[in-house]
Amino acid sequence: MILHKHNSNIIRFPVSEHKDFKNDFLREIENSPGEKRVNGLGELISETDYQNCDDLSREYVKLFFDVFNPYIRKLIDTVNSNSLDVKHIWYQKYIKNDIHTWHVHADCMFAGVYFLDMPNSKSKTELYDIYNKKIIDYQAKEGDLIIFPSFIPHRSNYTPSRKTVISFNINYDTVNLERIKTWNF
């Protein structure tokens, strides 16, 4: 498992098992009821089950925890925590010209996006650098998992082709003090 830090805010995990599980995820998502999302802000998402994001009994969510447990454990080490609380998991399916406008995630520390089906890497989630006032340049492709602080504005700009992602929110509340004692200040 490789961990890529693009800057101090974005973590990317290339999911080595992606090809083994992609079709299983897509099949379970097909069986999970979703709805079209449109709002007055110009947002158009062809299908999402965000309305059920607290329901951890959905089959693709169970599969998510099975597949991503090693990545979650690596994230625990990366943020020097003792444990993480993954909450609010949902999928979003985009077709050509769908858009999810700029937004942040409230009530969590990190947001995560797994690029499940993304034939065109130009469809990756755009992240905005609030300090330098520009879009953050980072690498991502289908099969990658990115994790970033939830206060970073992000969007799915007009998609040039289909895209399916699994998004989630993460919190942690304890720090691994033993590991911090080894840091050089």
C-alpha positions in Angstrom: 0.0 0.0 0.0 1.4 3.3 -1.1 0.6 6.6 0.6 1.0 9.8 -1.4 0.9 13.2 0.2 0.3 15.9 -2.4 0.7 18.6 0.1 0.1 18.7 3.8 -3.7 18.6 3.2 -4.3 15.9 0.7 -3.7 12.2 1.1 -4.0 9.8 -1.9 -4.1 6.0 -1.6 -4.0 4.1 -4.9 -6.3 1.2 -4.1 -4.4 -1.9 -5.3 -7.5 -4.1 -5.1 -9.6 -1.8 -7.2 -10.0 -4.0 -10.2 -10.9 -7.0 -8.0 -13.8 -5.1 -6.4 -15.0 -2.4 -8.8 -17.8 -4.5 -10.4 -19.0 -5.7 -6.9 -19.3 -2.1 -5.8 -21.1 -1.0 -9.0 -23.5 -3.9 -8.7 -24.3 -3.2 -5.1 -24.7 0.5 -5.8 -27.2 -0.4 -8.6 -29.2 -2.2 -6.0 -29.1 0.7 -3.6 -32.0 3.2 -4.1 -30.9 6.7 -5.0 -32.4 9.9 -6.3 -31.6 12.7 -8.6 -30.3 15.8 -6.9 -31.0 19.3 -8.3 -30.9 22.6 -6.4 -31.2 26.3 -7.1 -27.4 26.7 -7.0 -26.9 25.0 -10.4 -26.2 21.6 -8.9 -27.1 18.5 -10.9 -26.2 15.0 -9.7 -27.8 12.2 -11.7 -28.1 9.8 -8.8 -27.0 9.8 -5.1 -28.1 8.0 -1.9 -26.9 10.9 0.3 -30.4 10.9 1.9 -29.4 7.6 3.5 -25.8 8.4 4.4 -26.3 7.3 8.0 -27.4 3.8 7.0 -24.4 1.6 7.4 -26.3 -1.6 6.6 -26.3 -1.0 2.8 -24.4 -3.7 1.0 -21.9 -1.5 -0.7 -21.1 0.2 2.6 -20.4 -3.2 4.2 -18.1 -4.0 1.2 -16.5 -0.6 1.7 -15.5 -1.4 5.3 -14.2 -4.8 4.2 -12.1 -3.5 1.4 -10.9 -0.2 2.9 -10.1 -1.4 6.5 -6.3 -1.4 5.7 -6.5 2.1 4.2 -8.4 3.3 7.3 -5.7 1.8 9.5 -3.0 3.5 7.5 -4.9 6.8 7.8 -5.0 6.3 11.6 -1.2 6.1 11.6 -0.9 9.1 9.3 -2.9 11.4 11.5 -1.4 9.9 14.7 -4.7 8.9 16.1 -5.8 5.8 18.1 -9.0 5.3 16.1 -11.2 6.9 13.4 -15.0 7.2 13.1 -16.1 6.8 9.5 -19.6 8.2 9.1 -21.9 9.5 6.5 -21.1 7.2 3.5 -22.9 7.8 0.2 -22.4 7.3 -3.5 -22.8 9.8 -6.3 -23.3 8.9 -10.0 -22.6 11.6 -12.6 -23.2 11.6 -16.3 -21.8 14.1 -18.8 -22.3 17.7 -17.8 -23.5 16.9 -14.2 -22.0 19.2 -11.6 -21.7 19.3 -7.8 -21.0 22.9 -6.9 -18.4 24.2 -4.4 -19.1 23.0 -0.9 -17.5 21.9 2.4 -18.4 19.1 4.8 -19.7 20.2 8.2 -19.5 18.3 11.5 -16.4 16.2 10.5 -12.6 16.6 10.3 -11.9 14.9 6.9 -13.8 14.1 3.7 -13.0 11.1 1.6 -13.7 10.3 -2.1 -13.1 7.0 -3.7 -13.0 7.2 -7.5 -14.9 4.0 -8.3 -15.7 4.6 -12.0 -13.9 7.5 -13.6 -12.7 6.8 -17.2 -11.5 10.4 -17.6 -9.1 11.7 -14.9 -10.3 15.2 -15.7 -13.4 14.3 -13.8 -11.6 14.2 -10.5 -12.9 16.2 -7.6 -11.5 19.8 -7.7 -10.1 21.1 -4.4 -9.6 24.8 -3.7 -6.6 26.3 -1.9 -8.1 28.9 0.3 -4.7 30.4 1.2 -3.3 30.8 -2.3 -6.7 31.3 -4.0 -6.3 28.6 -6.7 -7.4 25.1 -7.5 -5.0 22.6 -6.0 -3.1 20.5 -8.5 -3.0 16.9 -7.5 -2.9 13.5 -9.2 -5.8 11.1 -9.1 -7.3 8.4 -11.3 -9.9 5.7 -11.1 -9.2 3.4 -8.2 -7.7 6.2 -6.0 -8.9 7.2 -2.6 -8.3 10.8 -1.6 -8.7 12.2 1.9 -8.6 15.9 2.8 -9.6 18.3 5.6 -13.3 18.9 5.3 -13.0 22.7 5.4 -11.3 22.6 1.9 -13.9 23.8 -0.6 -14.3 21.2 -3.3 -16.6 20.4 -6.2 -17.2 18.0 -9.1 -17.1 20.4 -12.0 -18.9 19.7 -15.2 -18.0 16.1 -15.8 -16.8 15.2 -19.4 -18.1 11.6 -19.0 -19.7 9.3 -16.5 -18.2 9.1 -13.0 -19.2 7.2 -9.8 -17.7 8.0 -6.5 -18.2 6.8 -2.9 -17.8 9.7 -0.5 -17.6 9.7 3.3 -16.8 11.8 6.3 -14.2 11.0 9.1 -13.7 12.2 12.7 -11.1 11.3 15.3 -10.8 12.5 18.8 -7.8 11.0 20.4 -4.1 11.4 19.6 -1.5 8.7 19.9 0.6 10.3 22.6 3.3 7.6 22.5 4.0 8.2 18.9 4.1 12.0 19.4 6.7 11.6 22.1 9.1 10.3 19.4 8.7 13.5 17.3 11.7 15.9 17.2 10.6 19.4 18.0 
